[in-house]
């Protein structure tokens, strides 16, 4: 029984480190010390029962931030419950880590502070 549990645990840990739960895409840029950055987001536009490709990609939405430096980016769910119905939003969001001093600029183009309230 111990061997089965150990094998299952190894598969779970190894699969997660390379699989879909390892979603965060770190950018190859300098990362400032913690506390000097903030995460902002916008919904990616995906709808239930529609192909995910119809949503806005991380790269396309990053253009909305213009010249602001992005330290990391990821796809994430906003954590809110939703009715299960075709055509309604999925709750998937594009999340970007930016400098704290750039928060107001990001908000002027429609981004909000992450996590959603």
C-alpha positions in Angstrom: 0.0 0.0 0.0 2.9 2.4 0.8 4.4 1.8 -2.6 1.2 2.7 -4.4 0.8 5.9 -2.4 4.4 6.8 -3.0 4.1 6.2 -6.8 0.9 8.2 -6.9 2.4 11.1 -5.0 5.5 11.2 -7.3 3.3 11.3 -10.4 1.1 14.1 -8.9 4.1 16.2 -8.0 6.1 15.7 -11.2 3.0 16.1 -13.4 2.1 19.4 -11.7 5.6 20.9 -12.2 5.4 20.4 -16.0 1.7 20.2 -16.7 -1.3 22.6 -16.9 -1.2 23.5 -13.2 2.2 25.2 -13.8 0.5 28.1 -15.7 2.5 31.1 -14.7 4.7 32.3 -17.5 7.6 34.3 -16.1 9.1 36.9 -18.3 12.8 37.1 -19.0 13.1 40.5 -17.3 14.6 41.8 -14.1 12.4 41.3 -11.2 12.2 44.0 -8.6 12.2 43.3 -4.8 8.9 42.1 -3.4 6.5 44.9 -2.4 7.5 47.1 -5.3 5.2 45.4 -7.7 1.4 44.9 -8.0 -0.7 42.5 -10.1 -3.4 43.8 -12.4 -5.9 42.0 -14.6 -8.6 42.1 -17.2 -11.0 39.3 -18.2 -9.7 37.6 -21.4 -13.1 37.6 -23.0 -13.6 33.8 -23.2 -17.2 32.6 -23.1 -18.6 29.2 -21.9 -19.1 26.7 -24.8 -16.8 28.7 -27.1 -13.3 27.6 -28.1 -10.7 29.1 -25.7 -8.8 30.5 -28.7 -11.5 33.2 -29.0 -10.2 34.9 -25.9 -7.5 37.5 -25.9 -4.0 36.1 -25.4 -1.5 37.2 -22.8 0.7 38.8 -25.5 -2.1 40.7 -27.2 -3.5 42.1 -24.0 0.0 43.1 -22.8 0.0 45.6 -25.7 -2.8 47.4 -23.8 -0.3 48.3 -21.1 1.8 50.1 -23.7 5.3 50.9 -22.5 4.8 49.7 -18.9 7.3 47.1 -17.8 5.8 43.7 -17.2 7.7 41.5 -14.8 5.4 38.4 -15.1 2.2 37.3 -16.7 -0.2 34.5 -16.2 -3.7 33.2 -17.0 -5.8 32.8 -13.9 -9.5 32.4 -12.9 -11.0 35.2 -10.9 -12.5 32.7 -8.4 -16.0 33.9 -8.7 -18.9 31.5 -9.0 -20.9 31.7 -12.3 -24.0 30.3 -13.8 -23.3 27.4 -16.1 -24.7 28.7 -19.4 -23.3 29.0 -22.9 -22.3 32.5 -23.9 -21.6 33.7 -20.3 -18.0 34.7 -19.2 -15.7 31.9 -18.0 -13.9 34.1 -15.4 -10.5 33.5 -17.0 -8.3 36.6 -16.8 -5.0 37.8 -18.0 -2.9 38.8 -15.0 0.3 41.0 -15.2 2.8 42.0 -12.6 3.9 45.6 -12.9 5.6 48.3 -10.8 3.5 49.8 -8.1 4.0 53.3 -9.5 2.4 52.2 -12.8 -0.9 51.0 -11.2 -2.7 54.3 -12.0 -1.6 54.2 -15.6 -2.8 50.6 -15.9 -6.2 51.5 -14.4 -6.7 54.2 -17.0 -6.7 51.6 -19.7 -9.2 49.3 -17.9 -7.0 47.1 -15.7 -8.0 46.4 -12.1 -5.9 45.3 -9.1 -5.6 41.5 -8.6 -7.1 39.6 -6.9 -10.6 40.7 -7.7 -12.8 41.9 -4.9 
